[in-house]
Structures are given as C-alpha cells and as structure tokens.
Amino acid sequence: MKTPQPPKWARKFLHWFCRGDLADAVLGDLEELYHRSFQTNGKRHADWHFVLGVILFLKPFAFERKSKSTNSNHLIMFKHDFKVAWRNLSKQKLYSSIKIGGFAIGIASCLLITLFIFNELSYDRHFSKDSQVYRVIREASFDGQTSNGAHFPHPFAATLEEEYPEIQMAGRFRFFRFSGAGSEVRRLDKPQSQHEKSLAFVDHTLLQILEAPFIKGNPTNALQEPNSIVITKSKADKYFPDDDPIGQILLLNNDESTPYKITGVIADFPVKSHFRYDFLISLADREFYSGEGVNWRNDNYCTYLLLRPGTDVAAFEQKLSGMIEKYFLPPRLQAGREDDIAWVKSFKTKLQPLSDVYLNIDEVGDGLHHGDIRYIWSFGAINAFILLIACINFINLSTARSADRAKEVGLRKVVGSHRVLLIRQFLLESTLFSFFAFVLGVGIAWLALPYFSQLLGKALIFPWQESWFVLTLLTGTVIIGIIAGLYPAAYLSSFKPVKVLKGEISRGSRNSSIRSGLVILQFAISVVLIIGILIVNKQMNFILDKKLGFDKDRVLVLEGTHTLGNSIQAFKNELLSLSEISSATVSEYLPIEGTRRNNGGWAPEGVQLADGVSGQHWAVDPDYAQTMGMRIVKGRDFSSGIAADSSAVLINESLANSLNFENPVGQTIYNWLGAWTIVGVVEDFHFELMTKEIRPLGMILRPSNRMVSIKINSNNMPETVKAITGIWNTFSPHQPMRYTFLDVSYARMYDDVKRTSNILTVFTILAVLIACLGLFALSSFMSEQRGKEISIRKVLGASLGNIFRLLTLDFLKLVFLALVVGIPIGWFLMNRWLEDFAYRIDTTLEVFAIAGSIALLIALLTVSSESIKAGLINPVKRLKE
Amino acid sequence: MKGTQLGEFEELVLLTVGILHDDAYALTIFDELQQKTNRKMILSSVHKTLVRLEEKGYLQSYMGGATAARGGREKRLYELTQSGIKVLNQTKELRNSMWDNIPKVVWEGRI
C-alpha cells in the first residue's frame, strides 16, 4: 500500500515562508504527527490537522529572515510610485473623477449584465447525477426543414425501460392542458375554488429522476395510485395552513366525480429549473382516450431518463434509434400515408442534458418557458462595447495629458530610470485607478441591482459568498487596469529625455491620430446603439398600434367560465341586459397567444384532407365577430336565427386565398369534423405574434366555454366591472371572478420585446454617457492646452463665434466620421433583427438621420460648454502667466 | 539582568530537553510536555520556544535521526549547553532559597 501523503501544496507553502534551517525539521515533525493522526482518525482528519499545523506556523519566528537592505529599494520605489499616482489623481480632480466615474459606470453595467448572463446559464445545475439525467428529444425533417420535438407517445417511456438495460428509470410528464390553461382547485371541505396554473401529469419515476425532495410521503409510492396527487410546500401551506395535507382530497374544476388524493408534499422546485409545477397528478393507469397506451402515433409526453452510472451516452443514443424502426414505423406503414412515413423515417432520437433545456439552443418545440440565447449574445456584446468605451476613455485621457507627464518622464530617465520601471509605474497608476473604479462600480451595481432585476423580471443576487466572484472581481481589477494602462504606459515611457526636456514634444498632439481613431470608435458604437433603440422602439410601437383586424380595446375577458356549465347562456343573456355591455361571446379561442388553438386543416370538395390547406378551426358562438370588432368582407356573419348555421363556417381571407376560391361564399369545405358551408369571409386578423404570418383559419359554431369576452361601451370601467361581478356571483358563488382585458393580454405577448427594448435603452444611455464624459474631458483638455493660442487670437480680434468654431469643429469632424462608420453597421444589424418579424417597419433613412443628429447634438453640447468658456476667458490673464 | 530570566514555559521546555537527553526534538518535547502537564498546546509554540532558547544560548542543536514516518527528513535534536544547565540550576536555587525563607508558621497555619 502506498503510504499516505499530506497535501503537497501545504508542504510547499511551508517551505515557501519558513526559514530554511527550520523548514525540514518542522515538516518532519508535522509529518510524524500526520501519520499518527492518520492511523487513529483517518485521512480527512489528518489532512485537516496537517494544514492547520502549517497555518499555525505562520508566526514571525518562523519567517525567512530578510535583511532589510536588500529589498528596500523595491519597497521604496513602490511607495514612491503610489505617492506619485495619488498626487496625480488628486491634482487633476476633474480628469480623475471623469476617468474613475466613467470607468465605474462601465464596470457597474458590465457587472449587472454578467450577473444576468450567469443567471441564464445556471439553470438546472442542481442535479447530483448530472451526467446521467437526460430528456429524450427527436429531430425530424419535413420538406427540407428540420425541427426538434420533445413529445413522444404514451407507451414510449415504459417500452424504453423494458428494451434498454442502460436505463435505470424512465419518467414522463404531460401538460395539464396544451393551451397552458390551468384549473380551478378546491379543497373538498372548502366552498371556494382557486385558480392554479402550474399543474402537470407525471409518472412517479419522474419525481425521482428530477430529485424532487419529499417533505412528506415517499418518492417510490407517492404517485403509484391513479388519481393521486403530490403538491409543493408552498401550495400545501396555501391550502392546508393548519392541517396535515397527506390524505386530503382536492377537486379540479369542481369535478366531484374524480377526487384527487394528496399522497406527498415536495419542496418547491428551484427557481432556476425548467420544470416548475406545483400540482403533480399521477399518470398511473391514465389514458386520455381509450387505446392511448398502445398508440404510437400520438405524441403528447415529454420523456426523461436516468441512465445507469457509466453508460456511454453517445453509443446509447445510437442504439435508441432502433425504437423508430421497431415501434414508430409499423403503425404508419399500416396506415400507408407516404408523407407520414417519410416524416417518421427522418426521426433521429437524441439525449438532451437537462441543463440545455432552459436555453433551448436546439430550438426544441416543447411548449415550455425558455430563456433566449440571442439575449445572452446581444447583452454580452453590449457588455463588451461599454467596457471598450470606458477603456478608450481611460486611454485617451491618459495620453492626452502626456505632455504634463513628459517632463517627469524625461527627468526620471535622466536620473537613471529604466523604461521597464516607468512602465511599471504607469501600470501601477492605472491599476490604482481601476481599483477605485471597481470599488465605486461594485457599489453602484449593488445599489442598482433591485431596479435591474425589476427591469429583467428576474430576481438576481450578488453572489458575495462565492469565492470565485470576489476573485473574479480582483483579477478583473488588475487585468482591466493593465489593459487600460498598457498603451499609455508604452507611449509615455517612450519619450526621449533630451527632446522632452528641450520642450520638443508638442503639447499632447503627437498621437492625436490614434486618439481620434478611438473617439471615432467610441461614437460609432454609440451611434449603433442609438440606431438600435430607435428601431426597436419604432417596431414596438408599430406592433402595438398596428391595425389588427380586431378591436382589442374595452374588451373584458372572463376566464374559468366552464364551471358555469349549462347556465352559461343564461349568464350571457343576463350580461347583455346591462346597458354598458354592447355584446358578449362565449369562446376560449382568442386572438391572443396562449389561448386555445386547434390545428387540423381544410380541404375543398374532392381533395383529400392531407393534401388540403393546413389551418385552424376555432369554436365560437354567433356573436364572436361582432364582439371582437372583426369586419366581414364577403357574405354574412353567423346568425343565431338561422338553424342551418350549425354547419356554417366563417373563414378568414388567408384561408380563402389558400383555397383559391374566386367566390368563396356558398362553397363547401371539409375538415376532420365534417363538411361546412362557407357563409362569409372575415378580414384577416392577427392571432399570433407579429413574427408570424397570418395563417388560414375557419370559425364554426361549437361550444367552447372556458372564456367569455365582453365588449363594453361605457367609459366607467370600475362600475361596469362591479356590475359584471354582481352577476357572476349570483351564478357562481363558489368561485371568485377572474378576468383580464384583451388589450392588456395583447401587450403582454410583447413583454419580452418591450423588456429588451427597455434594457437596451438604459445601457445605450449609459454607453453614450460614458462616451460623452470622455469627450468632455478631452475638449476641456484641448481648450486648456490651446489657451495661449486662443488668447492671442482674441487679442488679434477673433470673435467668440470664431473660437467656438475652431474648438468644436475638430470634434464634430470625428463624430461625423463615426456616423459614417456606425450607420451602415447599425443598418445591417437592425435589419437582421427585423427579419424575425413577418410584419415589420421599413428601415427608413429618417431613423438614421435622427440617430445621426442625436449623436452630433450630444457631442456638440458636450464640447460647447468648454469651448464657450475658453472663448470668454480674459486673454490678458492667460498671456500674463 | 535581562535574558537570564526564564519564563515558565521556557523552563519546562529546558527541563524536558534534559529529561529526554538523546532524543529531544520538538515533537517528543511536545508529547512529553502534554503528558506531564496535562495541558493542550500547539506544536508551533514549542518550536518557537526552542528557537528562542537557542538564540539565548541555553540550547544547541544538531540534525540527525531521519525516519520514514518523517518523509525521510532529519530531526533537529536539541541538547542543553553549559549556560543552559547553569540557568536551570540558578532557577532551582532561587526557588529553593525562597522556599526556605517561608516561615514555618505559614505551613502550620494551613493545618
């Protein structure tokens, strides 16, 4: 057996600090102790005591005796460098505060953005068996388009478990409702239902795979029985504040025929987790239609796997594709639909680590809430831009003031300073600046964090207790200090002493070309960002104000109305008796994302449905088009008086076009429900995000009673809502009324875009601010440098206007060049962004003109105060100096 | 005179070096002291005291006696110098004479 060894680093450490004549003996003693304690207490204990022993030797008597004289020079030089740096800092208060302040703002915004990025990247990292847990996804190609899906048939998970010994456990999960709607939940012994959104059907194995910690009940048999349910701690506290939830009964949607028995309570899923449901209903023995358990053609279940330790994942992934041939294909071959067979043949099964689910780089269509990798990229880019601008400021201000330091450098060289020493001095100085900026920046970020979290809609925190965080900050300080100081250091230390002392270095103008280049870069970035926010805002307003084909204003939507049952018509009639209500409609299909959809397809007479037009059918009632303010362009609306309308369909223009009907009214079309006669064509209206085209749609008269939409014609909204509530309570005393407004729900669809635009605006303003700070300092420096020249010009009769022009024109030229560089880049980037939208604004010249004028105006304002000050100065004062 | 006086711990260490004779190095001294005094102490304070006593000239050290358990490192073995022995004696004599000067009545009074 190998003899145990104490930690090597601890030994090295001791050797490093301990005096040579003592080190060996001390180490020997410690090792003897180590072996003793290893035998009695084991390795961990022994290691720990060894390290402790080493640390306890950190006492003056054990240190290397350094004779003071050998090292004092370095020490003194360091102290001296610090002193000079500090003096420089406090001598030029304006420059120093701009340098540090600008840098600090840059660092603060970088820090915030980085926290956001880390937050997005750290989803689903909490599994102990990280490398064994996967979700199964499949890639499929159809018509040359590849897509990824995560849903599989009912029997898929169980079959996998049987066929592959590599699988330790397989578990499924299915949405409660694919529309994302929730349910009314009620305790059996309480009268009131409450609306809950986070319900899901799961296998009991899934909770084990996802390592849901059970507080009550036990993971192996909690969901074994049909109609058993596991709830999270927060919901248990909500529904059973005083009782033990185990064994209690919950009712969903007031359905007393299927009571759900609580068999377990788990801790809430972590915030940074893609799977966060509060009510987990057992899938045991559950079929949603008879025969689902053997149906391989209907994909509704997300399937998760826990592999046995040591499984070769890549090889297993290969083996998995055997399932396609064996189970997916046969039923399709039997049905004999060519396109379906081709589609299934293109299947490729893959294993996706759970940490990839949230960001969804593979663009798996799984209906879950995802982060967006594009945000991370664009925020990262903004991050880099801001830091770049801040660094440029630093470089520009340092080199601009080089003339002030030229004499110092010359003198230092004359008395024997090496270039290396000078570089060290300037790097030290910039690191000191960077340190102050970091301290200030972290402070600003800390103060701004709550607001930023609000802007993002996420709770971010400073990971102070993480050592990497503090360490990153410290290394960041040094690295940024060095990067920002490198060019000034190299430049300043290159001065030739003779020339400098003779005064040949003209005051700060020699490297103006590089400085100008950096100013151009700064402003080009600013211009790109300004163009960005202008276009994002314009597109945003375009979306929110676009003619939608329906009237979203003053429409109140009641949810959960299906519990009214048969009395829903009476309820609707009662509503219509209110004078404030002009019409009402019962339908859960709304032109808002997240409400119910029903895909299928439409075909004209004599055409197979499979070869027809893909499109939706919506179940509505006769008052739908009227309540939604939709326009009938051909034919007529439904009429409740005409009995034949039970087989009538109202189609949108898109469907009419896709079917190529010259005169659609009166034609018969089919969907999988049967044959329908077109009675009218409704003007196209947007029912999906603007990123998508309006697709074919037909509306039929059928009950779909989860929602009732009410068009209100009164301006007194609170009174009307009160009146509606009154009616609701007489019909449904058990359930509080839940309602939204159509325009609010519509705006919510674009929350993400709006959020991006807000964040972009904030950081653009910051970037421009930092750039302006730099420009301001540069201009004030320039007018100071040219003070004598200006005074002479004034003596010779120059007007304030002349001086102003002289000083500002140089800078405006730079900003103008920046526009030339920035506008094409901004144009290119924003066009790429707009390509995502099927309905978008044109990038007109006016946007660029506005962006350009803003940049020029800001630059002019920044520069002008200093120029005017210079122009107003009494020339005598300056010339006398 | 400064430097000739011994602290309590220094005295104990010097005495232990004497007791252990051939095998007096930090760890054995540490063990012996812990056992005799029944006090918890840390190894580095023993080392520290040994270094100081050597600086004062009461101890001298030489290297020797490497073992496998020590990772092949030699021990720093200590022995008393003449002045070390002298200072121990002085301390003892001082104590003794002070003991002698305590009047008998004190002892009897305790009974």
Interface residues (C-beta under 8 A of the other chain):
Chain A: T3 L22 D24 A25 V26 L27 G28 D29 L30 E31 E32 L33 H35 G53 L56 F57 K59 F61 A62
Chain B: Y25 A26 L27 F30 I42 L43 S44 H47 K48 V51 R52 M63 A66 T67 A68 A69 R70 G71 R73 E74 K75 R76
